[in-house]
Amino acid sequence: MPSTERNGIRYFSCCLCGDIFRGFGNNPDPIKDEEGKPFDEDEECCDSCNNTKVMPERFKQLDL
């Protein structure tokens, strides 16, 4: 996952929206990249994308 460090704090780039975040990322599965392929296992998404894109898709796949 692309990252940079400033003042001793590591920042990452969200694989879904490209925003910069710090701390722990989230697994973007089941969201796919632009080519319809799963993201590499080292790619992570920000909390916002996890809440608005990833989790709703996971709930849809539960087929309750």
Phi and psi restraints in degrees (range 20) as a CNS / XPLOR table:
assign (resid 1 and name C) (resid 2 and name N)
       (resid 2 and name CA) (resid 2 and name C) 1.0 -61.0 20.0 2
assign (resid 2 and name N) (resid 2 and name CA)
       (resid 2 and name C) (resid 3 and name N) 1.0 134.3 20.0 2
assign (resid 2 and name C) (resid 3 and name N)
       (resid 3 and name CA) (resid 3 and name C) 1.0 -147.4 20.0 2
assign (resid 3 and name N) (resid 3 and name CA)
       (resid 3 and name C) (resid 4 and name N) 1.0 163.0 20.0 2
assign (resid 3 and name C) (resid 4 and name N)
       (resid 4 and name CA) (resid 4 and name C) 1.0 -143.6 20.0 2
assign (resid 4 and name N) (resid 4 and name CA)
       (resid 4 and name C) (resid 5 and name N) 1.0 157.4 20.0 2
assign (resid 4 and name C) (resid 5 and name N)
       (resid 5 and name CA) (resid 5 and name C) 1.0 -122.3 20.0 2
assign (resid 5 and name N) (resid 5 and name CA)
       (resid 5 and name C) (resid 6 and name N) 1.0 132.8 20.0 2
assign (resid 5 and name C) (resid 6 and name N)
       (resid 6 and name CA) (resid 6 and name C) 1.0 -135.1 20.0 2
assign (resid 6 and name N) (resid 6 and name CA)
       (resid 6 and name C) (resid 7 and name N) 1.0 128.9 20.0 2
assign (resid 6 and name C) (resid 7 and name N)
       (resid 7 and name CA) (resid 7 and name C) 1.0 51.8 20.0 2
assign (resid 7 and name N) (resid 7 and name CA)
       (resid 7 and name C) (resid 8 and name N) 1.0 38.2 20.0 2
assign (resid 7 and name C) (resid 8 and name N)
       (resid 8 and name CA) (resid 8 and name C) 1.0 78.5 20.0 2
assign (resid 8 and name N) (resid 8 and name CA)
       (resid 8 and name C) (resid 9 and name N) 1.0 5.4 20.0 2
assign (resid 8 and name C) (resid 9 and name N)
       (resid 9 and name CA) (resid 9 and name C) 1.0 -112.0 20.0 2
assign (resid 9 and name N) (resid 9 and name CA)
       (resid 9 and name C) (resid 10 and name N) 1.0 129.2 20.0 2
assign (resid 9 and name C) (resid 10 and name N)
       (resid 10 and name CA) (resid 10 and name C) 1.0 -89.5 20.0 2
assign (resid 10 and name N) (resid 10 and name CA)
       (resid 10 and name C) (resid 11 and name N) 1.0 131.1 20.0 2
assign (resid 10 and name C) (resid 11 and name N)
       (resid 11 and name CA) (resid 11 and name C) 1.0 -115.2 20.0 2
assign (resid 11 and name N) (resid 11 and name CA)
       (resid 11 and name C) (resid 12 and name N) 1.0 145.7 20.0 2
assign (resid 11 and name C) (resid 12 and name N)
       (resid 12 and name CA) (resid 12 and name C) 1.0 -123.3 20.0 2
assign (resid 12 and name N) (resid 12 and name CA)
       (resid 12 and name C) (resid 13 and name N) 1.0 162.1 20.0 2
assign (resid 12 and name C) (resid 13 and name N)
       (resid 13 and name CA) (resid 13 and name C) 1.0 -107.4 20.0 2
assign (resid 13 and name N) (resid 13 and name CA)
       (resid 13 and name C) (resid 14 and name N) 1.0 127.3 20.0 2
assign (resid 13 and name C) (resid 14 and name N)
       (resid 14 and name CA) (resid 14 and name C) 1.0 -65.9 20.0 2
assign (resid 14 and name N) (resid 14 and name CA)
       (resid 14 and name C) (resid 15 and name N) 1.0 132.6 20.0 2
assign (resid 14 and name C) (resid 15 and name N)
       (resid 15 and name CA) (resid 15 and name C) 1.0 -73.4 20.0 2
assign (resid 15 and name N) (resid 15 and name CA)
       (resid 15 and name C) (resid 16 and name N) 1.0 -14.6 20.0 2
assign (resid 15 and name C) (resid 16 and name N)
       (resid 16 and name CA) (resid 16 and name C) 1.0 -97.3 20.0 2
assign (resid 16 and name N) (resid 16 and name CA)
       (resid 16 and name C) (resid 17 and name N) 1.0 -48.8 20.0 2
assign (resid 16 and name C) (resid 17 and name N)
       (resid 17 and name CA) (resid 17 and name C) 1.0 -109.6 20.0 2
assign (resid 17 and name N) (resid 17 and name CA)
       (resid 17 and name C) (resid 18 and name N) 1.0 -15.0 20.0 2
assign (resid 17 and name C) (resid 18 and name N)
       (resid 18 and name CA) (resid 18 and name C) 1.0 84.9 20.0 2
assign (resid 18 and name N) (resid 18 and name CA)
       (resid 18 and name C) (resid 19 and name N) 1.0 -4.5 20.0 2
assign (resid 18 and name C) (resid 19 and name N)
       (resid 19 and name CA) (resid 19 and name C) 1.0 -64.5 20.0 2
assign (resid 19 and name N) (resid 19 and name CA)
       (resid 19 and name C) (resid 20 and name N) 1.0 155.3 20.0 2
assign (resid 19 and name C) (resid 20 and name N)
       (resid 20 and name CA) (resid 20 and name C) 1.0 -92.2 20.0 2
assign (resid 20 and name N) (resid 20 and name CA)
       (resid 20 and name C) (resid 21 and name N) 1.0 135.8 20.0 2
assign (resid 20 and name C) (resid 21 and name N)
       (resid 21 and name CA) (resid 21 and name C) 1.0 -141.7 20.0 2
assign (resid 21 and name N) (resid 21 and name CA)
       (resid 21 and name C) (resid 22 and name N) 1.0 165.3 20.0 2
assign (resid 21 and name C) (resid 22 and name N)
       (resid 22 and name CA) (resid 22 and name C) 1.0 -126.8 20.0 2
assign (resid 22 and name N) (resid 22 and name CA)
       (resid 22 and name C) (resid 23 and name N) 1.0 165.3 20.0 2
assign (resid 22 and name C) (resid 23 and name N)
       (resid 23 and name CA) (resid 23 and name C) 1.0 93.6 20.0 2
assign (resid 23 and name N) (resid 23 and name CA)
       (resid 23 and name C) (resid 24 and name N) 1.0 -146.3 20.0 2
assign (resid 23 and name C) (resid 24 and name N)
       (resid 24 and name CA) (resid 24 and name C) 1.0 -91.8 20.0 2
assign (resid 24 and name N) (resid 24 and name CA)
       (resid 24 and name C) (resid 25 and name N) 1.0 141.6 20.0 2
assign (resid 24 and name C) (resid 25 and name N)
       (resid 25 and name CA) (resid 25 and name C) 1.0 -95.4 20.0 2
assign (resid 25 and name N) (resid 25 and name CA)
       (resid 25 and name C) (resid 26 and name N) 1.0 -175.2 20.0 2
assign (resid 25 and name C) (resid 26 and name N)
       (resid 26 and name CA) (resid 26 and name C) 1.0 -127.5 20.0 2
assign (resid 26 and name N) (resid 26 and name CA)
       (resid 26 and name C) (resid 27 and name N) 1.0 149.7 20.0 2
assign (resid 26 and name C) (resid 27 and name N)
       (resid 27 and name CA) (resid 27 and name C) 1.0 -70.5 20.0 2
assign (resid 27 and name N) (resid 27 and name CA)
       (resid 27 and name C) (resid 28 and name N) 1.0 122.9 20.0 2
assign (resid 27 and name C) (resid 28 and name N)
       (resid 28 and name CA) (resid 28 and name C) 1.0 -80.4 20.0 2
assign (resid 28 and name N) (resid 28 and name CA)
       (resid 28 and name C) (resid 29 and name N) 1.0 -3.5 20.0 2
assign (resid 28 and name C) (resid 29 and name N)
       (resid 29 and name CA) (resid 29 and name C) 1.0 -62.9 20.0 2
assign (resid 29 and name N) (resid 29 and name CA)
       (resid 29 and name C) (resid 30 and name N) 1.0 129.2 20.0 2
assign (resid 29 and name C) (resid 30 and name N)
       (resid 30 and name CA) (resid 30 and name C) 1.0 -102.9 20.0 2
assign (resid 30 and name N) (resid 30 and name CA)
       (resid 30 and name C) (resid 31 and name N) 1.0 12.4 20.0 2
assign (resid 30 and name C) (resid 31 and name N)
       (resid 31 and name CA) (resid 31 and name C) 1.0 -68.0 20.0 2
assign (resid 31 and name N) (resid 31 and name CA)
       (resid 31 and name C) (resid 32 and name N) 1.0 141.0 20.0 2
assign (resid 31 and name C) (resid 32 and name N)
       (resid 32 and name CA) (resid 32 and name C) 1.0 -108.8 20.0 2
assign (resid 32 and name N) (resid 32 and name CA)
       (resid 32 and name C) (resid 33 and name N) 1.0 163.4 20.0 2
assign (resid 32 and name C) (resid 33 and name N)
       (resid 33 and name CA) (resid 33 and name C) 1.0 -77.1 20.0 2
assign (resid 33 and name N) (resid 33 and name CA)
       (resid 33 and name C) (resid 34 and name N) 1.0 -176.2 20.0 2
assign (resid 33 and name C) (resid 34 and name N)
       (resid 34 and name CA) (resid 34 and name C) 1.0 -60.3 20.0 2
assign (resid 34 and name N) (resid 34 and name CA)
       (resid 34 and name C) (resid 35 and name N) 1.0 -26.4 20.0 2
assign (resid 34 and name C) (resid 35 and name N)
       (resid 35 and name CA) (resid 35 and name C) 1.0 -91.3 20.0 2
assign (resid 35 and name N) (resid 35 and name CA)
       (resid 35 and name C) (resid 36 and name N) 1.0 2.9 20.0 2
assign (resid 35 and name C) (resid 36 and name N)
       (resid 36 and name CA) (resid 36 and name C) 1.0 82.2 20.0 2
assign (resid 36 and name N) (resid 36 and name CA)
       (resid 36 and name C) (resid 37 and name N) 1.0 13.7 20.0 2
assign (resid 36 and name C) (resid 37 and name N)
       (resid 37 and name CA) (resid 37 and name C) 1.0 -99.8 20.0 2
assign (resid 37 and name N) (resid 37 and name CA)
       (resid 37 and name C) (resid 38 and name N) 1.0 149.9 20.0 2
assign (resid 37 and name C) (resid 38 and name N)
       (resid 38 and name CA) (resid 38 and name C) 1.0 -63.7 20.0 2
assign (resid 38 and name N) (resid 38 and name CA)
       (resid 38 and name C) (resid 39 and name N) 1.0 150.1 20.0 2
assign (resid 38 and name C) (resid 39 and name N)
       (resid 39 and name CA) (resid 39 and name C) 1.0 -70.0 20.0 2
assign (resid 39 and name N) (resid 39 and name CA)
       (resid 39 and name C) (resid 40 and name N) 1.0 153.1 20.0 2
assign (resid 39 and name C) (resid 40 and name N)
       (resid 40 and name CA) (resid 40 and name C) 1.0 -58.8 20.0 2
assign (resid 40 and name N) (resid 40 and name CA)
       (resid 40 and name C) (resid 41 and name N) 1.0 152.2 20.0 2
assign (resid 40 and name C) (resid 41 and name N)
       (resid 41 and name CA) (resid 41 and name C) 1.0 -67.0 20.0 2
assign (resid 41 and name N) (resid 41 and name CA)
       (resid 41 and name C) (resid 42 and name N) 1.0 -15.9 20.0 2
assign (resid 41 and name C) (resid 42 and name N)
       (resid 42 and name CA) (resid 42 and name C) 1.0 -90.6 20.0 2
assign (resid 42 and name N) (resid 42 and name CA)
       (resid 42 and name C) (resid 43 and name N) 1.0 -3.9 20.0 2
assign (resid 42 and name C) (resid 43 and name N)
       (resid 43 and name CA) (resid 43 and name C) 1.0 -81.6 20.0 2
assign (resid 43 and name N) (resid 43 and name CA)
       (resid 43 and name C) (resid 44 and name N) 1.0 141.8 20.0 2
assign (resid 43 and name C) (resid 44 and name N)
       (resid 44 and name CA) (resid 44 and name C) 1.0 -137.3 20.0 2
assign (resid 44 and name N) (resid 44 and name CA)
       (resid 44 and name C) (resid 45 and name N) 1.0 157.6 20.0 2
assign (resid 44 and name C) (resid 45 and name N)
       (resid 45 and name CA) (resid 45 and name C) 1.0 -114.2 20.0 2
assign (resid 45 and name N) (resid 45 and name CA)
       (resid 45 and name C) (resid 46 and name N) 1.0 162.6 20.0 2
assign (resid 45 and name C) (resid 46 and name N)
       (resid 46 and name CA) (resid 46 and name C) 1.0 -76.6 20.0 2
assign (resid 46 and name N) (resid 46 and name CA)
       (resid 46 and name C) (resid 47 and name N) 1.0 167.9 20.0 2
assign (resid 46 and name C) (resid 47 and name N)
       (resid 47 and name CA) (resid 47 and name C) 1.0 -61.4 20.0 2
assign (resid 47 and name N) (resid 47 and name CA)
       (resid 47 and name C) (resid 48 and name N) 1.0 -37.6 20.0 2
assign (resid 47 and name C) (resid 48 and name N)
       (resid 48 and name CA) (resid 48 and name C) 1.0 -62.7 20.0 2
assign (resid 48 and name N) (resid 48 and name CA)
       (resid 48 and name C) (resid 49 and name N) 1.0 -47.9 20.0 2
assign (resid 48 and name C) (resid 49 and name N)
       (resid 49 and name CA) (resid 49 and name C) 1.0 -66.0 20.0 2
assign (resid 49 and name N) (resid 49 and name CA)
       (resid 49 and name C) (resid 50 and name N) 1.0 -35.7 20.0 2
assign (resid 49 and name C) (resid 50 and name N)
       (resid 50 and name CA) (resid 50 and name C) 1.0 -61.3 20.0 2
assign (resid 50 and name N) (resid 50 and name CA)
       (resid 50 and name C) (resid 51 and name N) 1.0 -43.9 20.0 2
assign (resid 50 and name C) (resid 51 and name N)
       (resid 51 and name CA) (resid 51 and name C) 1.0 -73.9 20.0 2
assign (resid 51 and name N) (resid 51 and name CA)
       (resid 51 and name C) (resid 52 and name N) 1.0 -34.8 20.0 2
assign (resid 51 and name C) (resid 52 and name N)
       (resid 52 and name CA) (resid 52 and name C) 1.0 -98.4 20.0 2
assign (resid 52 and name N) (resid 52 and name CA)
       (resid 52 and name C) (resid 53 and name N) 1.0 -20.8 20.0 2
assign (resid 52 and name C) (resid 53 and name N)
       (resid 53 and name CA) (resid 53 and name C) 1.0 -119.5 20.0 2
assign (resid 53 and name N) (resid 53 and name CA)
       (resid 53 and name C) (resid 54 and name N) 1.0 -52.0 20.0 2
assign (resid 53 and name C) (resid 54 and name N)
       (resid 54 and name CA) (resid 54 and name C) 1.0 -71.9 20.0 2
assign (resid 54 and name N) (resid 54 and name CA)
       (resid 54 and name C) (resid 55 and name N) 1.0 -53.7 20.0 2
assign (resid 54 and name C) (resid 55 and name N)
       (resid 55 and name CA) (resid 55 and name C) 1.0 -61.7 20.0 2
assign (resid 55 and name N) (resid 55 and name CA)
       (resid 55 and name C) (resid 56 and name N) 1.0 -44.5 20.0 2
assign (resid 55 and name C) (resid 56 and name N)
       (resid 56 and name CA) (resid 56 and name C) 1.0 -58.7 20.0 2
assign (resid 56 and name N) (resid 56 and name CA)
       (resid 56 and name C) (resid 57 and name N) 1.0 -37.5 20.0 2
assign (resid 56 and name C) (resid 57 and name N)
       (resid 57 and name CA) (resid 57 and name C) 1.0 -67.9 20.0 2
assign (resid 57 and name N) (resid 57 and name CA)
       (resid 57 and name C) (resid 58 and name N) 1.0 -38.0 20.0 2
assign (resid 57 and name C) (resid 58 and name N)
       (resid 58 and name CA) (resid 58 and name C) 1.0 -64.3 20.0 2
assign (resid 58 and name N) (resid 58 and name CA)
       (resid 58 and name C) (resid 59 and name N) 1.0 -40.6 20.0 2
assign (resid 58 and name C) (resid 59 and name N)
       (resid 59 and name CA) (resid 59 and name C) 1.0 -66.2 20.0 2
assign (resid 59 and name N) (resid 59 and name CA)
       (resid 59 and name C) (resid 60 and name N) 1.0 -37.3 20.0 2
assign (resid 59 and name C) (resid 60 and name N)
       (resid 60 and name CA) (resid 60 and name C) 1.0 -61.2 20.0 2
assign (resid 60 and name N) (resid 60 and name CA)
       (resid 60 and name C) (resid 61 and name N) 1.0 -37.8 20.0 2
assign (resid 60 and name C) (resid 61 and name N)
       (resid 61 and name CA) (resid 61 and name C) 1.0 -74.4 20.0 2
assign (resid 61 and name N) (resid 61 and name CA)
       (resid 61 and name C) (resid 62 and name N) 1.0 -15.5 20.0 2
assign (resid 61 and name C) (resid 62 and name N)
       (resid 62 and name CA) (resid 62 and name C) 1.0 -68.2 20.0 2
assign (resid 62 and name N) (resid 62 and name CA)
       (resid 62 and name C) (resid 63 and name N) 1.0 -26.8 20.0 2
assign (resid 62 and name C) (resid 63 and name N)
       (resid 63 and name CA) (resid 63 and name C) 1.0 52.3 20.0 2
assign (resid 63 and name N) (resid 63 and name CA)
       (resid 63 and name C) (resid 64 and name N) 1.0 55.8 20.0 2
